[in-house]
């Protein structure tokens, strides 16, 4: 079936390739809609978010592509915006002047390290291990519960259009190195979070980025979480989290097959009038 992707990173943050290259690949793949969602600037330095001075240029570039390809490919302007209480959020006033078509809200940062620097749970295995030790004294349960608490708080107080990679906290947990997804406390944290999302207006993304970049063999979120999403009637959108043009719809066929097996029959996509359901 024709696919749409709204989670796309280009060279202006941590992606590889200019936006025009993603557009060309999307047209080649007969994608029905493409959204750009570079990592929004933060008030501290990272290696993967967009520098503040490039935000206006990014928006102008995507708007120009949107206008130039209006007849062939619907293009949408978005940002993936971190939720850090007291620092930034998908509803931060600073983003309002850019009149974004949509937002992806994500939690990457949980607590601060021993130097007071925000610590990301989405880093490489070594940095995760260091942060776990320095920021949380090795207490993985406290980290995980803090992460899901932040996702709930985002859904309740600064709800984005789409909630990004819901269970990315498992990224550095291959082979259940740190915790079991079957543990009662873990499932309780997830289910409480899903209840908060169900009460909001947010869409949950099914993110194939980890598979495409060979960082994991699992979708975000895990199938048992998706089963609960179905029971709670939480809407889903399929997302590539593409960081290179060739990944613009990577893993979609496999993910769609899994979703159908679970029982989903529709996904949400974005059009000129907003988000709407299409048959899966």
ZAMARGU-4260 file (C-alpha; in steps of 0.2 Angstrom, whole numbers, plus 5000, padded with zeros to 4 digits):
<rodrens>
0) 5000/5000/5000 | 5006/5018/4998 | 5015/5025/5013 | 5017/5042/5021 | 5030/5047/5034
5) 5031/5061/5045 | 5046/5058/5055 | 5061/5064/5045 | 5078/5071/5050 | 5090/5080/5037
10) 5107/5087/5038 | 5101/5102/5048 | 5101/5091/5064 | 5108/5073/5065 | 5102/5067/5048
15) 5112/5064/5033 | 5106/5072/5016 | 5098/5088/5012 | 5078/5089/5012 | 5078/5089/4993
20) 5086/5072/4993 | 5072/5065/5005 | 5059/5073/4993 | 5067/5064/4978 | 5067/5048/4987
25) 5049/5050/4993 | 5043/5053/4975 | 5053/5038/4969 | 5045/5027/4983 | 5028/5034/4978
30) 5025/5041/4996 | 5009/5049/4998 | 5015/5063/5010 | 5031/5067/5018 | 5034/5077/5034
35) 5050/5085/5040 | 5053/5084/5059 | 5071/5090/5063 | 5076/5089/5081 | 5071/5106/5088
40) 5084/5118/5095 | 5088/5116/5114 | 5095/5129/5126 | 5111/5119/5128 | 5123/5111/5116
45) 5120/5093/5109 | 5127/5084/5095 | 5111/5080/5087 | 5098/5094/5089 | 5097/5109/5076
50) 5107/5124/5081 | 5095/5138/5085 | 5102/5149/5071 | 5096/5137/5058 | 5078/5135/5064
55) 5071/5149/5053 | 5081/5143/5038 | 5075/5126/5040 | 5057/5132/5041 | 5059/5142/5025
60) 5067/5128/5016 | 5053/5116/5020 | 5040/5128/5015 | 5048/5131/4999 | 5049/5113/4995
65) 5030/5112/5000 | 5026/5125/4988 | 5037/5118/4974 | 5030/5101/4975 | 5012/5104/4979
70) 5006/5095/4963 | 5016/5080/4966 | 5019/5077/4984 | 5011/5084/5000 | 5025/5090/5011
75) 5023/5096/5029 | 5033/5106/5041 | 5036/5099/5058 | 5048/5098/5072 | 5053/5084/5085
80) 5052/5094/5101 | 5059/5088/5117 | 5049/5088/5133 | 5060/5095/5147 | 5049/5103/5161
85) 5054/5121/5164 | 5065/5120/5149 | 5056/5116/5133 | 5040/5107/5127 | 5030/5104/5111
90) 5019/5119/5116 | 5033/5131/5120 | 5028/5148/5114 | 5045/5150/5105 | 5039/5139/5091
95) 5022/5147/5088 | 5029/5160/5075 | 5034/5146/5064 | 5016/5140/5062 | 5021/5122/5061
100) 5010/5109/5053 | 5012/5097/5067 | 5024/5092/5081 | 5031/5076/5087 | 5034/5076/5106
105) 5048/5066/5113 | 5057/5062/5129 | 5075/5060/5127 | 5082/5068/5144 | 5079/5061/5161
110) 5087/5070/5175 | 5105/5077/5175 | 5122/5070/5177 | 5134/5074/5191 | 5139/5090/5182
115) 5121/5096/5181 | 5120/5092/5162 | 5104/5085/5156 | 5106/5066/5153 | 5099/5058/5137
120) 5093/5040/5139 | 5094/5039/5120 | 5113/5039/5119 | 5125/5025/5115 | 5127/5010/5127
125) 5142/5017/5136 | 5135/5035/5139 | 5119/5026/5145 | 5128/5016/5158 | 5138/5031/5164
130) 5122/5041/5166 | 5113/5028/5175 | 5127/5026/5187 | 5131/5045/5189 | 5113/5052/5188
135) 5103/5038/5196 | 5116/5028/5206 | 5112/5013/5195 | 5094/5012/5199 | 5086/5007/5183
140) 5069/5006/5190 | 5069/5024/5195 | 5076/5029/5178 | 5062/5020/5169 | 5048/5026/5180
145) 5055/5044/5178 | 5055/5042/5159 | 5037/5036/5159 | 5032/5050/5171 | 5038/5063/5159
150) 5029/5055/5144 | 5013/5056/5155 | 5016/5074/5160 | 5019/5079/5142 | 5003/5071/5136
155) 4993/5080/5150 | 5001/5097/5150 | 5010/5100/5133 | 5002/5087/5121 | 5010/5086/5104
160) 5001/5079/5088 | 5012/5064/5089 | 5021/5055/5103 | 5038/5049/5097 | 5046/5032/5100
165) 5035/5029/5116 | 5047/5015/5124 | 5064/5021/5118 | 5069/5018/5135 | 5072/5000/5130
170) 5085/5005/5117 | 5100/5001/5128 | 5091/4986/5135 | 5095/4972/5123 | 5093/4955/5130
175) 5084/4963/5145 | 5101/4969/5151 | 5094/4981/5164 | 5076/4976/5166 | 5062/4964/5160
180) 5048/4971/5150 | 5037/4958/5159 | 5041/4965/5176 | 5025/4971/5185 | 5032/4988/5189
185) 5037/4991/5171 | 5020/4986/5164 | 5012/4997/5177 | 5022/5012/5172 | 5018/5009/5153
190) 4999/5005/5156 | 4997/5021/5167 | 5006/5031/5153 | 4994/5024/5140 | 4979/5029/5150
195) 4986/5047/5150 | 4988/5046/5131 | 4971/5039/5128 | 4964/5054/5138 | 4973/5066/5127
200) 4972/5070/5108 | 4989/5063/5104 | 4993/5050/5091 | 5006/5037/5095 | 5019/5033/5082
205) 5025/5015/5077 | 5043/5019/5074 | 5054/5008/5063 | 5069/5018/5065 | 5078/5006/5076
210) 5076/4992/5064 | 5081/5003/5049 | 5097/5008/5058 | 5100/4991/5065 | 5100/4997/5083
215) 5087/4985/5088 | 5076/4971/5080 | 5060/4978/5089 | 5048/4991/5084 | 5044/5006/5096
220) 5033/5002/5104 | 5034/4983/5108 | 5019/4973/5102 | 5012/4970/5119 | 5011/4989/5121
225) 5002/4990/5104 | 4990/4977/5110 | 4985/4989/5124 | 4984/5004/5112 | 4972/4994/5102
230) 4961/4990/5118 | 4962/5009/5123 | 4958/5015/5105 | 4974/5025/5104 | 4977/5031/5086
235) 4993/5026/5078 | 5004/5033/5063 | 5018/5023/5055 | 5034/5032/5056 | 5052/5029/5049
240) 5062/5041/5060 | 5072/5042/5044 | 5090/5049/5046 | 5095/5045/5028 | 5084/5047/5012
245) 5084/5028/5008 | 5076/5025/5025 | 5061/5036/5021 | 5049/5021/5022 | 5061/5008/5029
250) 5053/4993/5038 | 5035/4999/5034 | 5029/4983/5026 | 5035/4972/5040 | 5028/4984/5053
255) 5011/4985/5044 | 5010/4966/5044 | 5013/4966/5063 | 5000/4979/5066 | 4987/4969/5056
260) 4991/4953/5066 | 4988/4963/5082 | 4971/4968/5075 | 4974/4986/5069 | 4964/4991/5053
265) 4969/5009/5051 | 4983/5021/5053 | 4982/5040/5054 | 4990/5052/5041 | 4991/5071/5039
270) 4982/5081/5026 | 4977/5099/5022 | 4963/5098/5034 | 4972/5089/5048 | 4975/5071/5054
275) 4963/5057/5047 | 4962/5038/5047 | 4966/5028/5032 | 4964/5009/5029 | 4979/4998/5034
</rodrens>
